[in-house]
Amino acid sequence: MSRFCRAAEIGVQKAEYSTELLSKWNGKKLYLIDSWRHIASTSRDVSNIDHNGHLQNLAQAFMRVYPYGTKACLIRELSVEAADLFSDGFFDFVYIDAAHDYPSVQSDLEAWVPKVKKDGYVFGHDYLDLTYEQNGCADLEVKRAAEDYARMHGYSISVIEDPFPTFYFLR
């Protein structure tokens, strides 16, 4: 069995990345966590759609991961609240791709990093700092938030370059 048995993806939307991960990963269980609801916020984000849009995303996510049976577990909850469902050190890795504003990224890291085992990995998508005007999608403050968190807690960030870079660090 894979060294990485349990993982969480925080911020799932339609489960497009989830199905890619599930199809290639030889782990035991992937917890897919998303609020799947509109969140009142001052941050601009085109993914923060109305409730009907979120319901459609949830249905698409369910249909995409259904073939993976018990290997996929959908949890409809806010990120930080969902972290409380798991004991510290429970996960082999977490992949954070939820809200991208600075306070949300900081809160997600504070909540989820302790849930990762020692020598496990923390990943975060969209490792960028861009305004809504620059990218037309969202206010992105992931890079600054992740770097501040890593500096405060003594982690060294590495980056996987793709059209939307992903940061990671070893816990």
C-alpha positions as CSV (number, residue, x, y, z in Angstrom):
1,M,0.0,0.0,0.0
2,S,1.1,3.5,-0.6
3,R,3.0,5.4,2.1
4,F,0.3,8.0,1.7
5,C,-2.9,6.4,2.9
6,R,-5.1,9.2,4.0
7,A,-5.4,12.7,2.4
8,A,-7.7,15.7,2.2
9,E,-8.4,18.1,-0.5
10,I,-9.8,21.4,0.9
11,G,-11.7,23.3,-1.8
12,V,-13.1,20.8,-4.2
13,Q,-15.7,22.7,-6.3
14,K,-16.6,20.2,-9.1
15,A,-14.0,17.6,-8.1
16,E,-12.0,17.9,-11.3
17,Y,-8.7,17.7,-9.6
18,S,-10.1,15.1,-7.1
19,T,-10.8,12.7,-9.9
20,E,-7.3,13.2,-11.3
21,L,-5.8,12.5,-7.9
22,L,-8.1,9.5,-7.2
23,S,-7.2,7.9,-10.5
24,K,-3.5,8.2,-10.0
25,W,-3.1,7.9,-6.2
26,N,-2.8,4.5,-4.6
27,G,-4.0,5.7,-1.2
28,K,-6.8,4.4,1.0
29,K,-9.1,7.4,1.4
30,L,-9.4,11.0,0.1
31,Y,-11.6,13.4,2.1
32,L,-13.0,16.0,-0.2
33,I,-14.0,19.1,1.8
34,D,-15.9,22.1,0.5
35,S,-18.5,24.4,1.8
36,W,-20.6,24.1,-1.4
37,R,-22.4,27.3,-0.4
38,H,-22.2,31.0,-0.9
39,I,-20.0,32.7,1.7
40,A,-20.5,36.4,2.5
41,S,-17.1,38.0,1.9
42,T,-15.3,41.2,1.0
43,S,-12.9,39.3,-1.1
44,R,-13.7,39.0,-4.9
45,D,-13.9,35.5,-6.2
46,V,-15.8,34.2,-9.2
47,S,-16.0,30.8,-7.5
48,N,-18.1,32.2,-4.7
49,I,-21.3,31.7,-6.7
50,D,-24.9,31.6,-5.5
51,H,-26.4,28.6,-3.7
52,N,-27.9,27.0,-6.8
53,G,-24.5,27.1,-8.5
54,H,-22.9,25.4,-5.5
55,L,-25.6,22.8,-5.5
56,Q,-24.8,22.0,-9.1
57,N,-21.1,21.8,-8.2
58,L,-21.8,19.4,-5.4
59,A,-23.8,17.2,-7.7
60,Q,-21.0,17.2,-10.3
61,A,-18.5,16.4,-7.6
62,F,-20.6,13.5,-6.3
63,M,-21.0,12.1,-9.8
64,R,-17.3,12.4,-10.6
65,V,-16.1,10.6,-7.4
66,Y,-18.9,8.1,-7.2
67,P,-17.0,5.4,-9.2
68,Y,-14.2,5.5,-6.5
69,G,-16.6,4.2,-3.8
70,T,-15.3,4.4,-0.3
71,K,-11.9,5.8,-1.5
72,A,-13.6,9.2,-1.7
73,C,-15.5,10.9,1.1
74,L,-17.4,14.1,0.5
75,I,-17.7,16.5,3.4
76,R,-19.8,19.6,3.0
77,E,-18.4,22.0,5.6
78,L,-16.4,25.1,6.0
79,S,-12.6,24.5,5.9
80,V,-11.6,25.4,9.4
81,E,-14.7,23.8,10.9
82,A,-14.0,20.6,8.9
83,A,-10.5,20.4,10.3
84,D,-12.0,19.9,13.8
85,L,-13.4,16.6,12.6
86,F,-10.0,15.1,12.4
87,S,-7.3,14.4,15.0
88,D,-3.9,15.9,14.7
89,G,-1.5,13.9,12.6
90,F,-4.4,12.0,10.9
91,F,-3.4,12.8,7.3
92,D,-0.4,11.9,5.2
93,F,-1.0,15.0,3.1
94,V,-3.5,17.8,2.6
95,Y,-4.0,19.9,-0.6
96,I,-5.5,23.3,0.1
97,D,-7.3,25.1,-2.7
98,A,-10.2,26.9,-0.8
99,A,-10.5,30.7,-0.4
100,H,-7.5,32.5,-1.7
101,D,-7.5,35.8,0.3
102,Y,-4.7,36.3,2.9
103,P,-6.8,35.7,6.1
104,S,-8.5,32.6,4.7
105,V,-5.2,31.0,3.6
106,Q,-3.7,31.8,7.0
107,S,-6.7,30.2,8.7
108,D,-6.6,27.2,6.5
109,L,-2.9,26.6,7.2
110,E,-3.4,27.1,10.9
111,A,-6.2,24.6,10.9
112,W,-4.9,21.9,8.6
113,V,-1.1,21.8,9.1
114,P,-1.5,20.1,12.5
115,K,-3.7,17.5,10.9
116,V,-0.8,16.3,8.8
117,K,1.6,13.6,10.2
118,K,5.2,14.4,10.8
119,D,7.0,13.9,7.5
120,G,3.7,14.4,5.7
121,Y,3.1,17.1,3.1
122,V,1.1,20.3,2.9
123,F,0.2,21.5,-0.6
124,G,-1.5,24.7,-1.6
125,H,-2.7,25.6,-5.1
126,D,-2.6,29.0,-6.8
127,Y,0.7,30.1,-5.2
128,L,0.3,33.6,-6.6
129,D,-0.4,37.2,-5.4
130,L,-2.7,38.9,-8.0
131,T,-5.6,41.2,-7.8
132,Y,-9.0,40.5,-9.3
133,E,-8.2,43.2,-11.9
134,Q,-5.0,41.3,-12.9
135,N,-6.6,37.8,-13.4
136,G,-10.3,38.3,-13.7
137,C,-11.1,35.5,-11.2
138,A,-10.2,36.3,-7.6
139,D,-8.1,38.3,-5.3
140,L,-5.2,35.9,-4.8
141,E,-3.0,36.4,-1.8
142,V,-1.8,32.8,-1.4
143,K,2.0,33.4,-2.0
144,R,2.3,36.0,0.7
145,A,0.1,34.2,3.2
146,A,1.9,30.9,2.7
147,E,5.4,32.5,2.9
148,D,4.4,34.3,6.1
149,Y,3.1,31.1,7.6
150,A,6.2,29.1,6.6
151,R,8.5,31.8,8.0
152,M,6.6,32.0,11.3
153,H,6.7,28.1,11.7
154,G,10.1,27.3,10.3
155,Y,9.0,25.5,7.1
156,S,10.8,25.7,3.8
157,I,8.5,26.1,0.8
158,S,9.1,24.5,-2.6
159,V,7.0,25.2,-5.7
160,I,5.7,23.0,-8.5
161,E,5.4,25.2,-11.6
162,D,2.4,24.8,-13.8
163,P,0.0,27.4,-15.2
164,F,-1.1,27.9,-11.6
165,P,1.8,27.0,-9.3
166,T,1.4,24.8,-6.2
167,F,3.5,25.3,-3.1
168,Y,4.4,22.5,-0.7
169,F,6.4,21.8,2.4
170,L,7.3,18.8,4.5
171,R,5.8,18.9,8.0
